[in-house]
C-alpha cells in the first residue's frame, strides 16, 4: 500500500487542480457582490475577467512549468505548486478588494498548471504497457475533481461565500503534507535536460498552423464550438441566480449533474454514435443538439425545465471529439503531436475569450434600467456561434493534399 501512496498523492493533486476551477463557481456571484457591493450584472463582468485571467495563466505557464519539471524534477514542482495554491486560497478567503481577488485567480492559474507534470510523473514511474492505464487514472481524477468541485462549493456556500476557499486551502495543505512524506523524485539525473525558454513557448503550436493549410476551416469550427460550449462555466452561476433564484447548493448540484452527463457521453456514448453514423454526421448532430439546448436555456423561465435539458446540452459535447477525429484522420502520423498542440492552443483560446464575451452579454441583458431583462442572452449568443460553426462545417472543404515523407505539404 505504501508503494502506491506517491500515485495517490499525484491523483489527489490533479483532483485538487480540477476542483479549484469548480469549487468557487457557485459562490462567486455572492462573494463578488459582498466585496464590491454592486449588482449581479457587474459581478458577472468581474467573474468573466477572473475566469479569463485564470485561463490565460494556465495557457502561458503550463508549458513553462512542464519544462521546469524536466530540468529540476517532478517533486519540487508539484510540492511548490501545492504550497502556492494553499496560500492562494487563504488569500482569496480573506480578500477584501476585487483586485486582491483577481490577483488570487491569476496566481491560482499559475499554481494549478501542473497537469502535465503529474502526467510526466506517471510516465516516469510506469512501464510503457501500463502508461495508458496511468494516464486514464489522471483523466479520471480530473473528471472527479471537476464534478466534486461545484458540489463542495455549493454545499459549503450555505455557510458563507468564503467557506469553500477555507476548505480548499485545508485540502491543499493536507495533500502537501502527504507529498512531503511520501513523494519521491521520479526523474533521474540522467534524464534531466537543460531548461530552454524556446521549448516553453505556449504560442509555438499556433505558429504551426501555416504548415497545415487544410486545417484552418475545421480549427475555426472547433474554436466557435468551444466558445459556445464554454458558456456553461462562464455564466451558469449568474444565469441561474438571475433566472431562477437558485442558491449555491443548487448551482453546485446542477453543475455536477452536467459533469456526470458529460462523462457518460464522452466516456461511452460518443464511440457508439461515431461508429453508427460517422464523424461528419456526429459533428452535425452535436451542433443541432447544441442549438436546441441553447435556444431553450436562452428563453426558459422554469428552473426544472432548464435542468431537464442538461443531458441534451451534454450530448452536444460530442461535436468536439468528432472534430478531433476528422482532423487527426487527415493528418500524417508524424504530424500528430503538432496537431495535438493546435487542439490545445485552440481550446485555451476559447477558455480565455468565452468568459469575457459571455459575461459581457449577460451584463448588457440584465443591467438595471436596461431595455430588456434576458438572463439567457449568453445562450442565444452561443446559439449564434453554433449556427455559424454549422454553416462553416457544411461549406465545401479545401481539396485534400498529400503529405510528403517529412509530414509536410509539398509546394
N, C-alpha and C positions, 0 to 999 in steps of 0.2 A: 504493500500500500504506500509506503514512504517513497518508493521509486516513482510513483505516479503523481506525487504532490507537485513537482515542477509543472507538469502538464495541467493539473488542476488550477494552479496559480495563473498560468498563461490564459486559460479559458475564462477564468473569472475576470482577468484584466480586460479581455475582449468584450465580455458581457458588460462590464462597467463602462467601457467606451461607448457601447451602444445605448446603455441606459442613460448616459449623460446627455444624449440627444433628446430622448423622450421624457425623462423624468420631470423636466421643467415645463414642458408644453402645457399641461393642464392648469398650472398656477401662474404662468407668465402674465396673462392679462391682469389678474388681481395684483401681482407684485408690481408691475409697471404703474398701474393706477394708484397703488399705495404710495410709491416713491414720487411719481410725477404729479399726481393729483389731477390728471386730465381725463378725457373721455376714452371710451373703448376704441374709437376711431384712431386717436392719437397713439394709444397703447399699441395698436396693430402696426403702425408705422415704426415705432421703436422695436417691436418684436421682429419685423422684417429685417431691419438693419442688423440686429443681433444675430439672427439666423444666417444672414448672408456673410457677416463677419466671421462666424464660426466656420462656414463652408470655405471661405477664402483661405483661412489659416490651414484647414485640412488639405486644401489643394496645394498651397505653397510649401508646407512643411512636411507632408507625407513622404515625398522622395528624399528630402534632406535628412529626416530622422532615420529613414531606412538606410541611407548611405552612412550615416554616423554609426549605426549599429554594425555595419560591415567593417568599420575601422576600429571602434572601441569595444565592441561586443554587445550582445543582446541584454545581458544582465544590467549594466549601468543605465542603458537607455530606458528599459522597462521600469526600473525602480525610480529613477529620477522623474520620469513622466508621471508615475503614480503619485509621488510626493508633491509635485507641482499641481496635479489635479486635485488632491485632497485640500491643499492650501487654497486653490482657486474656489472650490465650493464653499469654504469658510468665508472667503472674501465676499462672495455673492450672497451668502446668508446674512451678512452684516451690512451689505451695501446700503448707503443712504442717498445715493445720487445715481442718475441714469448713466452718467459717464463711467462711474465705477462698475456698474452692472455690465456695460458694454465692454469695458476692459476685461472683465471676468470672462465673457464669452470669447473674446479674442485669445486670451491665454488658454482657455479650455479647449479651443480648436487646435492649438499647437500641441498641448499635452495629450490630447486624445488621438493624435495622428500616429498611433503605434500599431495599427492593424498589420501593416507589412512586416514590422519587427516581430510580432507574435507569430506570423506565418513563417518567418525565417527561422525562428526557434524550433518550430515543428519540423521544418526541412532539415535543420542541423541534427536533430535527435531521432529522426525516423529513417528507416531503410527505404530505398526507392519504392518497393512494392507496398509499403504502408503509408506513404505520404498522402495519397489520395484520401484515405480514411482520416488522417490527421487534419487535413485541410477541411474535410467535411465537418469535423468537430468544431473547428474555428468558425465556420459559417453557421453552424447550429447555435453556438454560444452567442454570436452576434444577433441572430434572429431571436433567441430567447431574451436577450437584453432589450431588444427593440420592442418586444411585446410587454415585458415586465416593467420597463421604464414608465410608460404612461399610467399603468395601473398603480404602481407605488406612488408616483407623483400625485395622482388623483386622490388616492385614499389619504395620504399624508396631508394633502392640500386642505382637507377639512380641519386640520389643526392650525392652519395658517399658511400663507403663501411662501414662508421661508422654511417650513419644516422639511420639504424634500431636499433642500440643499444641505441641511444638517445631516440628514440620513445618508446622502451621497458622500459627504465628507467622511462620515464614520465608516462607511463601507470601503472607500478607497484606502483609508488609513489601516483598517484591519487587513486588507489584502496586501498592503505594503509591508506590514509586519510579517505576514506569511511568506512573502517573497524574500525578505531579508534572511529568513531562516532556511528556506528550502530551495531557492532558485540557484542552480549552478550556472556557470558560464558555458554556453554551448558552442561558442566559436573558438576554434583552436588558433594558436598563434600562426600556424602555417597557412590558414585560410583567410586571415585578415588581409585587407588591401588598403592602400593609401587613399585618403579622402580626396575626392575631386568634385569641385563645385559644378563642373560641366555635367557630370553624371547625375547631379541632384537637381537639375533644371526642370521644373514642372511644366514648362512650356515646350519642352523638346518634342513631345508627341504631336502637339498641334502643328508644329512646323513641318511634320512629315506628310501632311495631307496632300501636298503637291505631288508626292510620289504615287498617289492613288487617285487618278483623275475620274475613275468610275464611282468613287465613294461619296463625293460631296453631297449629291442629292439625297442619298439614304442617311447620311450623317445629319443633314438638315431635318429630315423627317424624325430622326431619333431625338434631336435637340428640341424640336417643337413638342413631341410627345412627352419628353421628360419635363419640360417647362410646365406643361399642363398637369402631369401627374403629381408634381411637387406642390400643387395647390393644397393638398391634404395636410402635410405637416406645417405648411406655412400659415394656413388660415383657419384650420379646424377649430381651435380653441376659441378664437374670436367669433367665428361664424356661429357656432353652436350656442355660445353665451348670448349673442345678439338676437338670434332667431328663436331659440327655444328656452333660454334662461337656464341652461344646464350648469350644474356645479362641477368643481374639479373632478370629483369621483366619477360622475357620469361621462365626462370628457375622456378621462383615462380609460374607462371600460370600453367606450366606443372605439378609441384608437387601438386598444388591444384586440378587439374583435376584427378590425381592419387588418392588423398584422397577422392574425391567425388565418384569415381568409386568403391573404397574400401568400402565406407559406403553403397552404393547401394547393393553390393554383400553380405556383411556381415549382412546388416540390413534386406534384403528381399529375395534375390535370393537363398542364400545357404540353407535356410529351405526347399524351394520347391525342390531343387536338391536332397537333402538327402532323402526327403520323396519319391521321384520318383525312385532313383537308389540305395539308401542305403549308409551307411557311408563309407564302404571299397571302393566301386566304386567311390565315391566322392573324396577320397584321391588320387586314381589312376588318375582320370580325372584332378584333380587340378595339380598334378605333371606333367602330359603331357602338360597342358597349360603353366606351368612354363618353361618347356624345350623349347617349341615353342617360347615363348616370349624372353627368354634369348638368343636363337640362333639368332633371328632377331636383337635384340639390340646389340649383340656381333659383328655383321658383317655389319649392315646397315650404309649407308653414307648419308642418307636423313633424316633431322630432322622431317619433317612432317610424314614420314613413322614411325619413332620411336614414335611420339606422337599418331599415329593411333593404335599402339599396346598397349597403356596404358590400355584400357579395358581388353585386353587379359591377361595382367600381373595381373590386379586386380582380374579376375576370378580365377587365380591360387591361390589366397589367401584363397580360401575355403578349401584348404588342411589342414590348422591348426585347424579350428573349428571342422572339421570332425574327425581328430585325437583325439582331446579332447573328443569328444562324444564317440568314441570307448573305450578309456581308462576309462572314467567316468562310462560307462555302465558295465565294467568288474570289477569295484571296489566296495567294500561293502559300504553301506550307511554311516556307522560310520567311514569310512576312506576317505570320500570325501574331507574334509578340508586338510588333509595331501596331497592328490593328487593335490589339487589346489596349495599348496606350491611348489610341484615338478614342476608344469607347470610354475609358476612364476620364479623359480630359473633357469629352462632351458632357458626360454625366456631371462632372464637377462644375462645369459652366452653368448647367441648368440649376444645380443646387444653389449657386451664387445668385443668379438672376431672378429665379422664380419668387423667392420670398419678398424681394424688393417690389416686383411688379404686382404680385397678388395682394400684398398688404396695402399698397398704394390704391389699387382699385377698391378694396374694401373700405378704406378711409373715405374715398370720394363718395361711395354709395351709402355711407352710414353717418356722415358728419351731421351734427345738429344744425337744423335750419336749411339743410340741403334740399334740392328739388325732388329727391326720391329717397326712400329708405329701402334698400335692397341688399341685405347681408350676403345673399347668394351671388352677387355680381362677379366675384372672382371665379366662380364655377362656370358662369357664362363666358367669361374671358377664356377659360381653359377649353370650353366647348369650341370657341372660335379657333383656337390653336390646333385642336384636333381635326377640325374640318379642313384647315389649310394643309395639315400633315397628310390627310387622306387624299386630297386633290393632288398634292405633290407626289405622293406614292403612286397614284394612278397614272401620272404623266409618263410619257414614253421614255423608257430608260435609255441611257447612253449605250451605244453598241458595245458589247463586251470586247475587251482587248486581251491579248495573251501575254502572260509574264514571260520574261526570259529566264535563264537558269540562275540568275542572281536575284530573282524575285522582284525585278523592276520592269516597268512597261518600256518597250522599245520606242524610239522617237517616232 
